[in-house]
Amino acid sequence: MSNPAERSSGGDAAQIDVITNPINQQYEAVRSGTVIGLLSYRWTSVSHVELEHTYVAPGERGHHVGELLVEHAIGIVRSNGARLAPTCSYVSDYIQRHPEHAELVVPAVRRPRRSTHRAGIDVASPEPFLHDQHEDRHDVRLELLQVRTPRMVLRAWDLDDTDVAYELFSHPSVTRWMCPVVPRIQSRDEAARLLDGWILESNHAPVPQGRWAMERQDTGEVIGSIHLTTSANSPDALTLWWQVAPGATGEGFASEATHAAAHLAFSFDGSDGIDSLYALIEPANDRAVATATRIGMRPDGRSYEYDGSTLNRYRLDRPDLEEARERRSLSLTD
């Protein structure tokens, strides 16, 4: 089957390749090695696929990139003798404009939204994913495939990070506080299995859950980890966890990362929007308490017992993040 981008004629569309990314479950429009658009999908069986969301970078809109992505997806559906459910409004509108494809359409099965790429940061929000409404005030950019802060990139964990993950998650000063979100790591093989599970989990987690490495922009060094997760006991309570390497504490990195993760959590509006964010912290973990307080979190009076330790719950509501005073001083400890 030929690539729809190769069949396109004239203009910018002729410079675009459309590829299938099976790891991240998305079709990607690529120009000069850069992903400029994507269509996320989910095969629910060998004969049924849901086309979930179409995203095109703002500067690429009006160049038929979305159409190329949908044509690519439809071509694959036809070649497999399958059917599609257009849960994405753009795909639905496209098929209405091209009724020759109506025979492929079947109803969708309602399910939670998911992450559509390896970073676990979803583009399924109603608005374009490059959220800049808080950028001037909070200096946080939520970009395609990553979250960028003034000094860091919060990006997907990769198996190439196994050595640094082992070093981080086996250090006594980190393991003392990191359970239950991260198990105690005893070997490099355990670290590799942990990352492998996180990569798979992030690719299928409901929006906006995920686990990310904290990477310094100036050195490329991974200095910590940050997580947005729920638990079986509290499936509706999105919880923020973080760990910072011993050599990177005391420089405000935890505050910077958690602040950005909170923006991420609150950036998805609509019926599935997040209104509150939580953290579970041991009372003796002074650094974590200070970080939570710095981004506007407050104790909500609830506590939980885990592995012989008491974890106090802190809560951040959406308005609290907007009203929290920025604390940018690097002298503040994490």
C-alpha positions as CSV (number, residue, x, y, z in Angstrom):
1,M,0.0,0.0,0.0
2,S,1.4,3.4,-0.9
3,N,1.8,6.2,1.6
4,P,-1.0,8.8,1.2
5,A,1.6,11.5,1.6
6,E,3.4,10.2,-1.4
7,R,0.2,10.5,-3.4
8,S,-0.3,14.1,-2.4
9,S,0.6,16.6,-5.0
10,G,1.8,20.2,-4.7
11,G,2.4,22.5,-1.8
12,D,3.8,21.6,1.6
13,A,1.9,18.3,1.8
14,A,4.3,16.7,-0.8
15,Q,7.1,17.2,1.7
16,I,5.4,15.1,4.4
17,D,5.8,11.4,5.2
18,V,3.1,9.6,7.2
19,I,4.4,6.7,9.2
20,T,2.9,4.2,11.7
21,N,4.4,4.2,15.2
22,P,3.1,0.9,16.7
23,I,4.9,1.5,20.0
24,N,3.1,4.7,20.7
25,Q,0.0,3.6,18.8
26,Q,-0.2,6.6,16.6
27,Y,0.2,7.6,12.9
28,E,2.7,10.4,12.6
29,A,3.1,13.1,10.0
30,V,6.9,13.8,9.7
31,R,8.7,16.6,7.9
32,S,12.5,16.7,7.9
33,G,12.6,14.3,10.8
34,T,10.2,16.3,13.0
35,V,6.7,15.0,14.0
36,I,4.3,17.8,13.0
37,G,1.0,15.9,13.5
38,L,-0.4,12.7,14.7
39,L,-3.5,10.6,14.8
40,S,-3.8,8.3,17.8
41,Y,-5.4,4.9,17.5
42,R,-6.4,1.8,19.4
43,W,-6.9,-1.6,17.9
44,T,-9.5,-3.3,20.1
45,S,-9.4,-6.4,17.9
46,V,-7.8,-7.6,14.7
47,S,-10.8,-6.2,12.8
48,H,-11.7,-3.0,14.8
49,V,-9.7,0.2,15.4
50,E,-10.7,3.4,17.2
51,L,-9.3,6.6,15.8
52,E,-9.1,8.7,18.9
53,H,-7.6,12.1,18.3
54,T,-5.9,14.1,15.6
55,Y,-3.3,16.7,16.4
56,V,-1.5,19.1,14.1
57,A,1.1,21.6,15.3
58,P,-0.2,25.2,15.1
59,G,2.3,26.3,12.5
60,E,1.4,23.4,10.2
61,R,-2.3,23.8,10.1
62,G,-4.0,24.6,6.8
63,H,-1.5,22.4,4.9
64,H,-3.8,19.2,4.8
65,V,-1.7,17.4,7.4
66,G,-4.8,16.1,9.2
67,E,-6.2,14.8,6.0
68,L,-3.0,12.9,5.2
69,L,-3.2,11.3,8.6
70,V,-6.8,10.2,8.2
71,E,-6.2,8.9,4.7
72,H,-3.2,6.9,6.0
73,A,-5.4,5.4,8.7
74,I,-8.3,4.6,6.4
75,G,-5.8,2.9,3.9
76,I,-4.6,0.7,6.7
77,V,-8.1,-0.2,7.8
78,R,-9.1,-1.1,4.2
79,S,-6.0,-3.2,3.6
80,N,-6.7,-5.2,6.7
81,G,-10.4,-5.7,5.9
82,A,-11.2,-4.0,9.2
83,R,-13.7,-1.4,10.5
84,L,-13.1,1.9,12.3
85,A,-14.8,3.9,15.0
86,P,-14.1,7.6,14.7
87,T,-14.1,8.8,18.3
88,C,-12.2,11.9,17.0
89,S,-14.4,14.7,15.7
90,Y,-12.0,15.5,13.0
91,V,-12.1,12.0,11.6
92,S,-15.9,12.0,11.8
93,D,-16.1,15.2,9.9
94,Y,-13.6,13.9,7.3
95,I,-15.7,10.8,6.7
96,Q,-18.9,12.9,6.4
97,R,-17.1,14.9,3.7
98,H,-16.0,11.6,2.0
99,P,-19.1,9.3,2.2
100,E,-17.2,6.6,0.2
101,H,-15.6,5.6,3.5
102,A,-18.9,5.4,5.5
103,E,-19.1,1.7,5.0
104,L,-16.0,1.3,7.3
105,V,-17.6,3.0,10.3
106,V,-18.9,1.2,13.3
107,P,-19.9,2.5,16.8
108,A,-17.1,3.1,19.3
109,V,-16.8,1.5,22.7
110,R,-16.7,4.1,25.4
111,R,-13.5,3.9,27.4
112,P,-11.2,6.3,29.3
113,R,-8.9,8.5,27.3
114,R,-5.3,7.3,27.3
115,S,-1.8,8.5,26.7
116,T,-0.9,8.5,23.1
117,H,2.9,8.5,23.1
118,R,5.8,7.3,25.0
119,A,6.1,10.2,27.3
120,G,2.6,9.5,28.7
121,I,1.5,13.1,28.0
122,D,-1.7,13.0,26.1
123,V,-2.7,15.3,23.2
124,A,-6.4,14.4,23.6
125,S,-7.4,17.7,25.1
126,P,-10.1,19.7,23.3
127,E,-7.5,22.5,22.6
128,P,-4.2,22.3,20.8
129,F,-1.6,20.6,22.9
130,L,0.9,23.5,23.0
131,H,-0.7,25.1,26.1
132,D,0.7,28.6,26.6
133,Q,-2.0,30.3,28.7
134,H,0.3,30.0,31.8
135,E,3.6,30.4,30.1
136,D,4.4,34.0,30.9
137,R,3.4,33.7,34.5
138,H,4.7,30.2,35.3
139,D,7.3,29.6,32.6
140,V,6.1,26.1,31.8
141,R,5.6,24.8,28.3
142,L,3.6,21.6,27.8
143,E,4.9,20.5,24.4
144,L,4.3,17.5,22.2
145,L,6.1,14.5,23.7
146,Q,7.5,16.3,26.7
147,V,7.0,18.9,29.4
148,R,9.7,21.6,29.4
149,T,10.5,23.8,32.4
150,P,13.1,26.6,32.7
151,R,15.9,24.1,33.5
152,M,14.5,20.7,32.8
153,V,12.7,18.4,30.3
154,L,10.3,15.9,31.8
155,R,10.5,13.1,29.3
156,A,9.7,9.5,29.0
157,W,11.8,6.9,30.7
158,D,13.7,4.7,28.3
159,L,15.5,1.4,28.7
160,D,18.7,3.3,28.0
161,D,18.1,4.9,31.4
162,T,18.5,1.6,33.2
163,D,21.9,2.5,34.8
164,V,20.8,5.9,36.1
165,A,17.5,4.5,37.3
166,Y,19.3,1.8,39.3
167,E,21.6,4.4,40.8
168,L,18.7,6.7,41.7
169,F,16.2,4.1,43.0
170,S,18.8,2.2,45.0
171,H,20.3,5.1,46.9
172,P,19.4,5.0,50.6
173,S,18.4,8.7,50.7
174,V,15.9,8.1,47.9
175,T,14.6,4.7,48.9
176,R,13.8,5.9,52.4
177,W,10.9,8.0,51.0
178,M,9.9,6.5,47.6
179,C,7.6,3.7,48.5
180,P,4.9,2.9,47.6
181,V,5.1,4.6,44.2
182,V,8.5,2.9,43.4
183,P,9.6,-0.5,44.8
184,R,13.0,-0.8,46.3
185,I,15.5,-1.7,43.6
186,Q,18.2,-4.3,44.4
187,S,19.8,-4.8,41.0
188,R,20.2,-3.4,37.5
189,D,17.9,-6.2,36.1
190,E,15.2,-5.0,38.5
191,A,15.7,-1.5,37.3
192,A,15.4,-2.6,33.7
193,R,12.1,-4.5,34.5
194,L,10.8,-1.5,36.3
195,L,11.4,0.9,33.4
196,D,10.0,-1.6,30.9
197,G,6.8,-1.8,32.9
198,W,6.6,2.0,33.2
199,I,7.0,2.5,29.5
200,L,4.2,0.1,28.8
201,E,2.1,1.6,31.5
202,S,2.6,5.2,30.3
203,N,1.6,4.2,26.7
204,H,-1.8,3.0,27.9
205,A,-2.5,5.1,31.0
206,P,-5.6,7.3,31.2
207,V,-4.9,11.0,30.7
208,P,-2.9,12.6,32.2
209,Q,-1.2,9.9,34.1
210,G,2.4,9.0,33.4
211,R,6.0,8.6,34.8
212,W,8.8,10.8,33.6
213,A,12.5,11.3,34.0
214,M,13.7,14.7,35.1
215,E,16.5,15.7,32.7
216,R,18.6,18.8,33.0
217,Q,18.6,20.9,29.9
218,D,22.2,22.1,30.4
219,T,23.9,18.7,31.0
220,G,21.4,16.1,29.8
221,E,21.7,14.4,33.2
222,V,18.7,12.6,34.7
223,I,18.4,14.0,38.2
224,G,15.1,12.5,39.3
225,S,11.7,11.1,38.5
226,I,8.1,12.4,38.7
227,H,4.8,10.5,38.5
228,L,1.1,11.2,38.1
229,T,-0.7,8.0,39.1
230,T,-3.8,6.7,40.8
231,S,-4.3,3.6,42.9
232,A,-6.8,0.8,43.0
233,N,-8.0,2.1,46.4
234,S,-8.4,5.7,45.1
235,P,-9.0,5.5,41.3
236,D,-10.3,9.1,41.2
237,A,-7.5,10.6,43.2
238,L,-4.7,11.7,40.9
239,T,-1.5,11.6,43.0
240,L,1.8,13.3,42.5
241,W,5.1,11.6,43.5
242,W,8.7,12.7,42.9
243,Q,12.2,11.7,43.7
244,V,15.4,13.8,43.3
245,A,18.9,12.4,43.1
246,P,21.0,13.3,46.2
247,G,23.4,15.4,44.1
248,A,20.6,17.6,42.8
249,T,18.7,18.4,46.0
250,G,18.6,21.9,47.4
251,E,18.4,23.6,44.0
252,G,14.7,23.9,43.5
253,F,14.4,21.1,40.9
254,A,11.6,19.3,42.8
255,S,9.5,22.4,43.0
256,E,10.1,23.2,39.3
257,A,9.1,19.7,38.3
258,T,6.0,19.3,40.5
259,H,4.8,22.7,39.5
260,A,5.0,21.7,35.8
261,A,3.3,18.4,36.5
262,A,0.5,20.2,38.3
263,H,0.0,22.4,35.2
264,L,-0.1,19.2,33.1
265,A,-2.7,17.6,35.3
266,F,-4.9,20.7,35.2
267,S,-4.5,21.4,31.5
268,F,-7.1,18.9,30.4
269,D,-10.6,20.4,30.5
270,G,-14.1,19.1,29.8
271,S,-15.9,16.2,31.5
272,D,-12.7,14.4,32.3
273,G,-10.9,17.4,33.6
274,I,-8.9,17.2,36.8
275,D,-10.0,19.6,39.6
276,S,-7.7,18.4,42.5
277,L,-4.3,16.8,42.8
278,Y,-2.9,15.0,45.8
279,A,0.4,14.0,47.3
280,L,1.1,11.4,50.1
281,I,4.1,12.4,52.3
282,E,5.6,11.1,55.4
283,P,5.6,13.8,58.1
284,A,9.4,13.5,58.6
285,N,10.1,14.1,54.9
286,D,10.8,17.8,55.4
287,R,12.0,18.4,51.8
288,A,8.8,16.9,50.3
289,V,6.6,18.8,52.7
290,A,8.4,22.0,51.7
291,T,8.0,21.2,48.0
292,A,4.3,20.5,48.2
293,T,3.7,23.7,50.2
294,R,5.7,25.7,47.7
295,I,3.4,24.8,44.8
296,G,0.3,25.5,46.8
297,M,-0.5,22.1,48.4
298,R,-2.0,21.9,51.8
299,P,-2.8,19.0,54.2
300,D,-6.4,17.9,53.9
301,G,-6.5,16.0,57.2
302,R,-6.4,12.5,55.7
303,S,-3.6,10.0,56.3
304,Y,-2.8,6.4,55.1
305,E,-0.7,3.6,56.6
306,Y,1.7,1.9,54.3
307,D,4.5,-0.5,55.2
308,G,4.5,0.7,58.8
309,S,4.7,4.4,57.8
310,T,2.0,7.1,58.0
311,L,1.5,9.1,54.9
312,N,-0.3,12.4,55.2
313,R,-2.3,13.5,52.2
314,Y,-1.8,17.0,50.7
315,R,-4.2,18.5,48.2
316,L,-3.9,21.1,45.5
317,D,-7.0,22.5,43.8
318,R,-6.9,24.1,40.4
319,P,-7.4,27.7,41.7
320,D,-4.6,27.2,44.3
321,L,-2.0,26.6,41.5
322,E,-3.0,29.8,39.8
323,E,-2.8,31.8,43.0
324,A,0.4,30.2,44.4
325,R,3.3,32.7,44.4
326,E,6.2,31.6,42.3
327,R,9.2,30.7,44.3
328,R,12.2,30.7,41.9
329,S,15.0,31.2,44.3
330,L,17.6,28.4,43.9
331,S,18.4,28.7,47.6
332,L,15.1,27.0,48.4
333,T,15.6,23.4,49.3
334,D,13.6,20.6,47.7
